[in-house]
Amino acid sequence: MEKLTIKAHQIKLYPTKSQEILFRKSCGVARFSYNWALAKWNELYKAGEKTSAYPLVKLQNSVKKEEWPWMKEVGKCAPQHAIHNLERAFKNFFKKNAKYPKFKKKGRKDSFVSVENKVGFKQKDFKIWAPKIGWVKCAENLRFDGKINNVVIKRIADMWFAFVNIEIENSNPIEIPVVSENQAAVGIDMGIKSMLVLSDGTVYENPKALKSNLKGLKRLQRGLSRKVKGSSNRRKQQMRVAKKHYRVSNIQKMQFTRLQLKS
């Protein structure tokens, strides 16, 4: 029996300066749309009324041409999906799986939905198409065939990535369980001092490359704590810390994958 596997294929992007400006504008529109919808949601909630994503999207579309004409500069998916993401956040809150949604801040977890489905998806010759932005150079071509759910563009440190969420039919999915020697399933804690600590007490020490980068991360974090809040030097140091976090994360993922394949 064929099963569907959801993959988020992460592809690094190399936008031009003008394309990066549009990326940042798209992130800003998505953030503004999310915060606007959250304010409306709170207002209606206090008045004893219920709402959802669709009426808020409809309301925003009816006024944005006059009130926020700058929203035309970016693709329509960015603001609309931001509101749907807010609805998902509220659903998780009501299920007690998350805290009450908060307003988003500029420069934190910048992202936006660029393409909604396969209809608007184009990718070839190490380039990926983004509506209102055009063809953007990327590090690799899509490696999987399947149904495209959406494409999310994210900023990590000072780098940009496209996360292509795709459904893949897999008749024989490979499952690699993590087990202890007595074949009992165990939990995993990916830490700083040790790379992996299993719930049965098994410790996997960090390799040299990871240890070296972790030392560098601690040094950068100490430097960040000494910077004056709001200063340009602090912003630069925050970017250095974000880059090092990304480097450490990649090494941890690589080592974790190797452990899975060995188990």
C-alpha angles and dihedrals in degrees: 000000000000118000131199118238120194113217129183104206107203113211124181115232131212105201123183118242092263091048091050089053089055090047090055092046090051090051088049093051091048091050092046091049092049093049093045091051091046091053091050091046091052091047093052092043091055089049090055094251129130126221142170140199099277099059090045092051089048091049093049092048090052094057107026096086091061102029102035110020090162088073088076089072092074135051119279093239093068098067097031096052091045088063091047088051088055090053089052090050091053091048090054090048094052089048087053091240095118143017124266110288115265131205113268121244127219115262096018119111092340111196143133139188107253102176125028101199145338092292092073097032120111126166130161144130093021093305132107127202120235118184114246088009106061132210112352122194114243138186098244145001123257108280098197136067119216147087114324110223097181145315119240120194114207137182116225111183102316094329130095127219137183115219107201108198107206137173113225127192110228120178092187109029114194113233118190109191120196108231137166124235092274089054094247115140114250137195124244130224115191103202144169104243093043124024094226133007116186121210090246090063098260110146126202110196122222116262119240094262092053094045091052093051092045090055089050090049092053091049092051092047091052089051090050092054089058096052120100112254113252094018125128089237090058091051090050091049091049088056091051090051091048091052092050091047088054091050093050091047092053093051092048092050092049093049092045090052090052091052091051092052091049095049 
